[in-house]
């Protein structure tokens, strides 16, 4: 196990060095701005959150982003964040939510993965994606966080594999564009049924969102 960890660290360091040295101009993928993402998704109705502070956006390094709350009647509410990076060659790389949530007072209580069957907008075929599943808590408040990394039509849960694929894509296609997609759903209660209800709502929302991402994120 130790050998595998060392090998992975070496690979990630090599990947960072490769991206830092790479200076070739990347092609600009054609896509629709995230601000044009639908406000209505099935039974969900969206509302934009206040614009991100310029200093925060500079730290994140995103080229485009979406930050909204979607509500389904009076039954459920989810937060959707999509951060898009046109290039990750010059230090602007995707930030894991696990690095940001503790700073806001939210502590990860459970970590795992969740398979979700979704449909692609381009070919209408079903596929199963794997996303990160985290339960976070601050005081008596609990939330479910589901997130993944998406690039060139690929969905990856692991941050490490995401970086490896970034290097491979840079070598093969001269592209390092990618996006972080995060869905947060409050948990109305401290018991298992409350957690399950939030997961069902979040999964239902993701199934509506995923096909629409094809119209905005490059493939």
C-alpha positions in Angstrom: 0.0 0.0 0.0 2.8 2.4 0.9 4.5 1.7 -2.5 1.3 2.6 -4.3 0.9 5.8 -2.4 4.5 6.8 -3.2 4.0 6.0 -6.8 0.8 8.1 -7.0 2.5 11.0 -5.3 5.4 10.9 -7.8 2.9 10.7 -10.7 1.0 13.8 -9.3 4.2 15.7 -8.9 5.2 14.9 -12.4 1.8 15.9 -13.7 2.1 19.3 -11.9 5.5 19.8 -13.4 4.2 18.9 -16.9 1.3 21.3 -16.7 3.5 24.1 -15.4 6.0 23.7 -18.3 3.3 23.4 -21.0 2.9 26.7 -22.8 1.1 25.8 -26.0 -2.2 27.6 -26.6 -5.2 25.5 -26.0 -8.2 25.5 -28.3 -11.2 27.4 -27.0 -14.1 24.9 -26.8 -17.4 26.2 -28.1 -20.1 26.1 -25.3 -23.0 28.0 -23.8 -22.2 30.3 -20.8 -23.3 28.8 -17.5 -25.5 31.8 -16.8 -27.8 30.5 -19.6 -28.3 27.2 -17.7 -32.1 26.6 -17.3 -33.8 28.1 -14.3 -36.6 25.5 -14.5 -35.5 21.8 -14.4 -38.6 19.5 -14.2 -40.4 20.5 -11.0 -37.3 22.4 -9.7 -37.3 26.2 -9.9 -34.0 28.1 -9.6 -32.8 31.4 -8.2 -29.4 32.9 -8.6 -27.3 33.4 -5.4 -25.4 36.8 -5.1 -22.4 37.1 -7.4 -19.2 35.7 -6.1 -16.8 38.3 -4.6 -14.0 39.2 -7.0 -11.3 38.1 -4.6 -13.0 34.7 -4.0 -13.3 34.2 -7.7 -9.7 35.0 -8.2 -8.6 32.5 -5.6 -10.8 29.8 -7.1 -9.5 30.6 -10.6 -12.8 29.8 -12.4 -13.4 31.1 -15.9 -17.1 30.7 -15.6 -19.4 29.5 -12.8 -23.0 28.8 -11.7 -24.2 29.2 -8.2 -28.0 28.7 -7.6 -30.6 27.4 -5.2 -33.3 25.2 -6.7 -36.6 24.6 -4.9 -39.2 21.9 -5.6 -42.5 23.2 -4.3 -42.3 23.2 -0.5 -40.8 19.8 -0.3 -37.1 20.1 -1.1 -34.2 22.5 -1.7 -30.8 22.0 -3.3 -27.8 24.1 -4.0 -26.1 23.8 -7.4 -22.5 25.0 -8.0 -20.7 24.4 -11.3 -17.1 25.8 -11.6 -15.6 25.7 -15.1 -11.9 26.0 -15.8 -10.9 26.6 -19.5 -7.3 25.7 -18.7 -5.4 24.3 -15.7 -1.9 24.9 -17.0 -1.0 28.0 -15.0 -2.0 27.1 -11.5 -5.8 27.5 -11.8 -6.9 24.1 -10.8 -10.1 22.7 -9.4 -10.5 22.9 -5.6 -12.0 20.0 -3.7 -15.1 20.9 -1.6 -13.3 19.1 1.2 -10.8 21.9 1.3 -13.4 24.7 1.6 -16.2 23.3 3.8 -14.2 23.0 7.0 -13.2 26.7 6.6 -16.9 27.6 6.7 -17.4 25.5 9.8 -18.8 22.4 8.1 -17.1 19.2 9.2 -17.3 16.0 7.1 -19.0 13.2 9.1 -19.3 10.5 6.5 -17.5 9.9 3.2 -18.2 7.5 0.4 -19.3 7.2 -3.2 -22.7 6.9 -4.8 -23.6 5.5 -8.2 -26.3 7.3 -10.1 -28.0 6.3 -13.3 -28.3 9.3 -15.6 -29.1 10.1 -19.2 -26.9 11.9 -21.7 -28.4 14.8 -23.7 -26.3 14.1 -26.8 -27.3 10.4 -27.3 -30.2 9.8 -24.9 -28.4 6.8 -23.6 -28.4 5.8 -19.9 -25.1 5.6 -18.1 -24.1 5.2 -14.5 -21.8 7.8 -13.0 -20.0 7.6 -9.6 -20.0 10.7 -7.4 -18.6 11.7 -4.1 -21.1 11.4 -1.2 -20.3 13.4 2.0 -22.4 14.2 5.0 -21.3 17.4 6.6 -22.4 18.9 10.0 -22.2 22.3 11.7 -23.8 22.3 15.2 -27.2 20.8 14.7 -27.3 21.4 11.0 -26.6 18.6 8.5 -26.2 18.6 4.8 -25.6 16.1 2.0 -22.9 16.9 -0.5 -22.7 15.1 -3.9 -19.9 16.2 -6.3 -17.8 15.1 -9.2 -15.3 16.4 -11.7 -16.2 16.5 -15.4 -14.0 16.9 -18.4 -14.3 16.0 -22.1 -17.5 14.0 -21.4 -15.8 12.1 -18.6 -17.1 12.0 -15.0 -14.6 11.3 -12.2 -15.2 11.2 -8.5 -11.5 10.9 -7.4 -9.6 14.2 -7.3 -6.3 12.2 -7.9 -7.7 10.5 -11.0 -9.0 13.8 -12.2 -5.5 15.3 -12.1 -4.1 12.2 -13.9 -6.7 12.5 -16.7 -5.9 16.2 -17.0 -2.3 15.4 -17.8 -3.3 12.6 -20.2 -5.8 14.9 -22.0 -3.1 17.7 -22.2 -0.8 15.3 -24.0 -3.3 13.7 -26.3 -5.7 16.6 -27.1 -3.8 19.7 -25.8 -6.8 20.4 -23.6 -7.0 20.8 -19.8 -10.5 22.2 -19.4 -12.7 20.7 -16.7 -15.5 21.5 -14.3 -16.4 20.8 -10.7 -20.1 20.0 -10.2 -21.5 20.1 -6.7 -25.0 19.6 -5.3 -25.8 20.3 -1.6 -29.1 19.3 0.0 -30.1 20.1 3.6 -31.0 17.2 5.9 -34.2 17.9 7.8 -33.4 15.7 10.9 -30.7 13.7 12.5 -32.0 10.2 11.8 -31.3 7.8 8.8 -34.7 8.4 7.1 -34.0 12.2 6.9 -30.7 11.4 5.3 -32.3 9.1 2.8 -35.0 11.6 1.9 -32.3 14.2 1.2 -30.4 11.7 -1.0 -33.5 10.9 -3.0 -34.2 14.6 -3.6 -30.5 15.3 -4.6 -30.4 12.2 -6.9 -33.7 13.3 -8.6 -32.2 16.7 -9.1 -29.0 15.4 -10.6 -30.8 13.2 -13.0 -32.5 16.4 -14.3 -29.3 18.4 -14.3 -26.9 16.0 -15.9 -28.2 16.0 -19.5 -28.3 19.8 -19.5 -24.6 20.0 -18.7 -23.8 18.6 -22.1 -25.1 21.8 -23.6 -22.6 23.9 -21.6 -19.5 21.9 -20.7 -17.2 20.9 -23.6 -17.1 17.3 -24.7 
